[in-house]
Amino acid sequence: MSFKTEICLFLLILFLPLVFAAAAETEPEAYFSFEGHLEDEMSNYTPGQIIGEFLGPEPGRVTEETGLDYGSISFTEGRDDGQAAVFDGSSGLLLPGDLITDHSYSVALWVYPKELTSFTTTFFGAAAVDEWVSVVPQGPIGGETMVWSGEDWYDAHTGFTIPQEQWSHIAFTVNKGTIKVYINGQSYYYGTGFPDIFSDQEGVFALGVNWWDPAFVGYIDDLKIYDSTLNAFDIMHLAEGAPEIKVEESPFTEVSVHDPMITEDDGTYYIFGSHLASAKSDDLIKWTQLSRDWQEGNPLIPGLRDEIREAMNWPDPPAESTWAKSVVKIEDEYHMYFSTSTWGAVRSAIALATADDIEGPYEYEGFVVRSYDPGEENEAGVPHDPDIHPNAIDPHVFFDSEGQLWMIYGSYAGGIYILKMDPETGLPLPDQGYGTKVSGGHHAAMEGPYIQYNPETDYYYYMVSFGSLGPNDGYNIRIARSRDPEGPFYDPAGQSMLEAEGPGGWQAIEEYGGKLIGNFEFRESGLAYVSPGHNSAYYDEQTKKMYVIFHTRFPGLGQAHNVRVHQMLINEREWPVIMPHRYAGEEVGAYSEEEIQGTYQYINHGQEITADIKTSENIELQEEGLISGAYEGSWEMTGDYTAEIIIQDETYYGVFLKQWDDGLKEEVMTFSALSEEGIAIWGSQIK
C-alpha cells in the first residue's frame, strides 16, 4: 500500500464519523416517536388524533370524529428497545394540519406491515381530493413500494415491494420538484416534476388511512418530518440498523405518457404524449421520464401558455393543456405537431413547434390545420359541419416508403383524415382542404390514428382506437391495411374502413377493424389492462421487429396510466398481431410441438366496444393437435412459429413466442392469433 493511499484511508477514517454525526444533528420539524404516546417530541405541533378507518366521511372531507370512541391506536415493542404504534386496520391517526407548507421537505418513517394490501397508505398528505401524496408499501405499479401522488398521477416507484412482517425504513425528499425515494437508507428512485401540493394550500395529514383504501395493518415508528431536503448521509443515519434488501430486479421501468407517439433518434427511442409528457429508452424496456404533465418549466416548451398562446386560445372554450402530439425530423430540425382542444369541443387545432434538439426546447411556429364551430367557414372554404369535417387533433406525421410526408389525424366528429405534406416545410400542400377521408364520421367513436409501413409485407397498417379513453369506456385498438398510405384501408373481413361511421353509437362500428387488444385480465398471472389505446408503432429495419406502443389504465386505479410496449408478429395472412406480454427483449424462434403443449390462460378479445374485462379461462393444447378445457378445438403448426388454431369452429391465424410473464416472474410460451372476422385471441402458458 502506497503512502498516499494510507493517508487517504486515515483521512476517511478520521472524518467519516464526523459526516455521520453532522447528519445525525439535522433536527426534524416534527417527530412522532410513539413511545407510549402520540405527541410531537419537538413540541412544535399538537398530538396526533385517533380516527376511524377513513380520513373522512367522503373524499375531500376530514372527519370530526376523533378519539377512542372512533378508533384505537395501541403500542407494542418497536425498534431499539422502544415502542411503536399499532394500526389494526380499523383506525388511523390524524396528524396536525400544517406539517408541510412548501415544496422542499423530507419525510421518514419505519413501517412493519402485518398485511400488504394494494394502495393502502402509511403516510398520507393532501391539499385536495385530487392533490395528494401517499407512501404505499404496495402500490399500483406492479405492487411496488412507492411514493404516489394524485396530482397528475406521479409514480415514484422503487422497483420492489418491502417485505411483510419486517421493519423497513422509508424516506423521501422533495426539493422544488426533484424527488428521491429511499428504502433502508438506499436510493431507489430519482425523478423531477413532482407536484407542488402544499405551498399555496393548507394540507391534511394522516397515518394509516386515506379517503378510499383499506386501512394499514401493522406497526409504524419514528415518523420524522423535515422542512428541508435531507441528503443521502442524513437518510443513511436515520435508517441505521435496517436490514439489507435483496431485490429481484424487474426488467422494466415505468413511465406515464398519455397517447404515446414514438420516434427514434440516433439509437434512442422517444415517446411524446398529451400534456407535454415525454420519455426515452435505449431498448424499449427500461424508460426514463423526461417531462411530466402540464407545468411551467416543462423542458419541451418552458414558456407554456406564453409560447403557444395562439394555439391554446383557438379551441372553444380555450384549451387548458396540449393533447396528443407527433414528432418527426425534417432535414436537421425536429417538428412537433401538437393538439389543442377541450373535452367535447369540435373547434380545435393542430399546431407546430420546432427545435434543434429532440428533447427541446421547442419554439412555436403556428397552425397546421384547424377545425371550427358549426357553421363557421373552415379550411375547405365551406361552413363547418362536425358530422362530415374532422376534429383537428391526434396527429401522426410520417414519411412513406417513397419519402413523401403525410399527416393522418382526427377524433370522433367527421372522422379520420389524411393530408399530404410538404417534405421540406412540414406543412400541408395547398388546395387539399382537410385531405382524404380514411374512416369514421357522424361522431363515430374513433381517434388516435396511426399508420405503420412494414417492408416485409409491403402494407401500410392503419391502427386506430375505438371507444373512449376513460377507465370505464372500453378503449381498444383496431387494425386495417392498404398498399397505399392514403388508403382505402380494409380490415381482416375485407370491409372498407370508410364504411365504419355513425350515427348509431358504438354498436355502429364494432364490426369494423380487426380488434387487436381490449380490456383483459390474465387471472393466474395477476396482469390486467383497462382501456389500452391511442397507440403508435415502430418497425426496426435492422432487427425486422415490429412494436406497438400505447398507454393503458388498470383495474381499480381510475385515471392512472402507464406506457406499454408489446412486440407484434406477422401471421401467415400478413396481419400483425399483438403479443400478450410486454416486450422484454424476446426473440422469435423455431418451436417444437412439445414446447407448445401445455395449459394456457386464454383470452378472446371479441369485437365489441365494452368496459367489461375479458377474464382468462384455461385451455390445454394437447399432443396430436387437440384443445380441451374451457373451450374445445384443434391446433396445427404451419411454420417455425406460425399456427392455425380452431376454437368453437372459428379459425385463427397466429404465432407463438416465448415471453417474460411479469406476473408469474418466469418465461412462458404465448400465442396471439387473428380470425378473418377480425377477432384476436391470446394464450399465456402456465407451467
Secondary structure, 3 states (H helix, E strand, C coil): CCHHHHHHHHHHHHHHHHHHHHHHCCCCCEEECCCCCCCECCCCCCCCEEECCCCCCCCCCCCCCCCCCCCCCEEEECCCCCEEEEEECCCEEEECCCCCCCCEEEEEEEEEECCCCCCCCCEEEEEECCEEEEEECCCCCCCCCEEEECCCCEEEECCCCCCCCCCEEEEEEEECCEEEEEECCEEEEEECCCCCCCCCCCCEEEECCCCCCCCCEEEEEEEEEECCCCCHHHHHHHCCCCCCCCCCCCCCCCCCCCCCEEEEECCEEEEECHHHCEEEECCCCCEEEEECCCCCCCCCCCCCCCCCHHHHHCCCCCCCCEEEEEEEEECCEEEEEEEECCCCCCCCEEEEEEECCCCCCCEEEEEEEECCCCCCECCCCCECCCCCCCCCCCCEEEECCCCCEEEEECECCCCEEEEEECCCCCCECCCCCCCEEEECCCCCCEEEEEEEEECCCCEEEEEEEECECCCCCECEEEEEEECCCCCCCECCCCCEHHHCCCCCCHHHCCCCCEEEECCEEECCCCEEEEEEEEEEEEECCCCCCEEEEEEEECCCCCCCEEEEEEEEEECCCCCEEEEEEECCCCCCCCCCHHHHCEEEEEEECCCCCCCCCEECEEEEECHHHEEEECCCEEEEECCCCEEEEEECCEEEEEEEEEEEECCCCEEEEEEEEEECCCEEEEEEEEC
